[in-house]
Amino acid sequence: MKHFLNVVDWTRDELCGLLTDAARLKAAHARGVPARSLAGKVVGLVFEKPSLRTRVSFESGVAQLGGTALYLPGNEVGLGWRETHADFARTIGQYIDALVLRVFHHDTVAGVAKASTIPIINGLSDRSHPCQALADLLTIQEHLGGLAGRTLAYLGDGNNVCHSLLLGGAAVGLRVKVATPSGYEPDARIVDEARLLAREHGGAIEIGHDPMAATREADAVYTDVWASMGFEGEAAER
């Protein structure tokens, strides 16, 4: 059993293997070849935050792999207030085979995973958005033919998406150049972790404030919304 809470939970080889498998399954689906790797399995989806793309992609993906997705709204589950993380993990693990959590706080994902007997997948937290980053890396790989040695520019808020792109990009050998306004930089601890990964795998991490400098010589340019869920009250300022 292996959880997926952050990109760095998996090694570079595991991440690259996952991207290879994803490309293979995507191509097979386009040819109408069915996949049954989740036949007879139930995947729970606990969403504290509303979603369009994340929910639809997980439900469709589970169905296309032959499994059943069980949607559980966060206000009905009551993680952390109706049931402790540990109690919820022990209970839900008796009914389903894997669990996706889309939550406000990363501590919720970590707390459930600590007590869980089934795989936990982070569908979004305030710290990390690893599945989003992997989907983005797959898209870049499809369009550019590879990842190692390429340059990805990210413009915008140094948020959870930025964090996961930094770590995921570093792990696969990308040069990731981030430009944020002053005061909106990514978490310094994550930047340090990404730089260590980049040195190990032949990538590079650059953090600055100039969007023109960041996009210079970039192979792909990425941005994200300014007022993510939970920051709507700061929309005008942002």
JONORJO-V833624 format. One record per residue. N is the residue number from 0. SS is DSSP state (~ for helix, > for strand, _ for the rest). Layout:
# JONORJO-V833624
N,SS
N,SS
This chain:
# JONORJO-V833624
0,_
1,_
2,_
3,>
4,_
5,_
6,~
7,~
8,~
9,_
10,_
11,~
12,~
13,~
14,~
15,~
16,~
17,~
18,~
19,~
20,~
21,~
22,~
23,~
24,~
25,~
26,~
27,~
28,~
29,~
30,_
31,_
32,_
33,_
34,_
35,_
36,_
37,_
38,_
39,_
40,_
41,>
42,>
43,>
44,>
45,>
46,>
47,_
48,_
49,_
50,_
51,_
52,~
53,~
54,~
55,~
56,~
57,~
58,~
59,~
60,~
61,~
62,~
63,~
64,_
65,_
66,_
67,>
68,>
69,>
70,>
71,>
72,>
73,~
74,~
75,~
76,~
77,_
78,>
79,_
80,_
81,_
82,>
83,_
84,~
85,~
86,~
87,~
88,~
89,~
90,~
91,~
92,_
93,_
94,_
95,_
96,_
97,>
98,>
99,>
100,>
101,>
102,_
103,_
104,_
105,~
106,~
107,~
108,~
109,~
110,~
111,~
112,~
113,~
114,~
115,_
116,_
117,_
118,>
119,>
120,>
121,>
122,>
123,>
124,_
125,_
126,_
127,_
128,_
129,~
130,~
131,~
132,~
133,~
134,~
135,~
136,~
137,~
138,~
139,~
140,~
141,~
142,~
143,~
144,_
145,_
146,_
147,_
148,_
149,_
150,>
151,>
152,>
153,>
154,>
155,_
156,_
157,_
158,_
159,~
160,~
161,~
162,~
163,~
164,~
165,~
166,~
167,~
168,~
169,~
170,~
171,_
172,_
173,_
174,>
175,>
176,>
177,>
178,>
179,_
180,_
181,_
182,_
183,_
184,_
185,_
186,_
187,~
188,~
189,~
190,~
191,~
192,~
193,~
194,~
195,~
196,~
197,~
198,~
199,~
200,~
201,_
202,_
203,>
204,>
205,>
206,>
207,>
208,_
209,_
210,~
211,~
212,~
213,~
214,~
215,_
216,_
217,_
218,_
219,>
220,>
221,>
222,>
223,_
224,_
225,_
226,_
227,_
228,_
229,_
230,_
231,~
232,~
233,~
234,_
235,_
236,_
237,_
